[in-house]
């Protein structure tokens, strides 16, 4: 378990100042990544309410006096930040944002397209006071196009962007219907694309002195992460469909039953399939004309999968994984979330960050950044903030115009 250090450290983005006008998940995910890498992130929140996700519970945290604290959801995307309560709709609040932007390298916002223009807080307004500013707008559909005015939410974008059409049981199977993914993957990928784009724009700004507007749309991101499923369509002319846990291009590549649970077997080449056959005690299957190549296995998966299921069902999960690992066949258990963080590998890698706040009855636990850097490691100097905890300190440091 990784704990927050006693004092701040120098990260690879030390000296970069970020003004975070975003809320919920995509924008905060991007700015948390920047904070983990050492940037100073100032999170602007609505007075008395804060980020919407402070209220997205249960579960909620418990304060030291036994009252209800923030929702757990808020903590997943807001460590490493300073919280400032500010009404940006007021002339005073808008002016405070302009003054802060003049001192920052980056602004991140996820208001509807054009929503900040009336306050003078859009890219044109803030780049006028800071030409080096990297200004990242995250919206449902982008700054241009017939849908630019529409709000966008992860669930609807998973549907509209095709992800739900390839997720879930196949037509005709029990429970068949389009399904969303169990976490808000479009928001999360959007945050990652946004942080990558921001870093690229920062490099340009440092080289040239020129800031720029970064336009990131959830819809565009969802289309991008269709990845091989999109190119499968481009090449074949056929739209992929739901296949349950089967892989469109590989076989066997899915969960298989054991006597005490499920194990995913991920065969990526013909040699691994022959090794799988040997490990299951059916070596001749590796040379079966129906299964000898991946293309044939995909073509004949309706015969292959039940045959393999009948074989794996006689193993315990532990015994099957031991046999497959010894044979060099990639495999892994289908874990529940609590089991994920009990995995020896998770413990070794320190995948849980534990941070402390005086107002809470228990430590804050979040998932560590997956970024590992040899010279400038990720640090976790600040826990997710109390609403408005840094208002006086941050606004008090603004120099009068």
Beta strands, then each sheet from edge to edge (+ up, - down):
strand 1: 2-3
strand 2: 17-20
strand 3: 40-45
strand 4: 60-62
strand 5: 68-71
strand 6: 81-85
strand 7: 106-109
strand 8: 134-139
strand 9: 212-217
strand 10: 253-258
strand 11: 261-266
strand 12: 331-333
strand 13: 352-355
strand 14: 364-367
sheet 1: 1+ 13+ 14-
sheet 2: 6+ 3+ 2+ 7+ 8+ 9+
sheet 3: 4+ 5-
sheet 4: 10+ 11- 12+
end
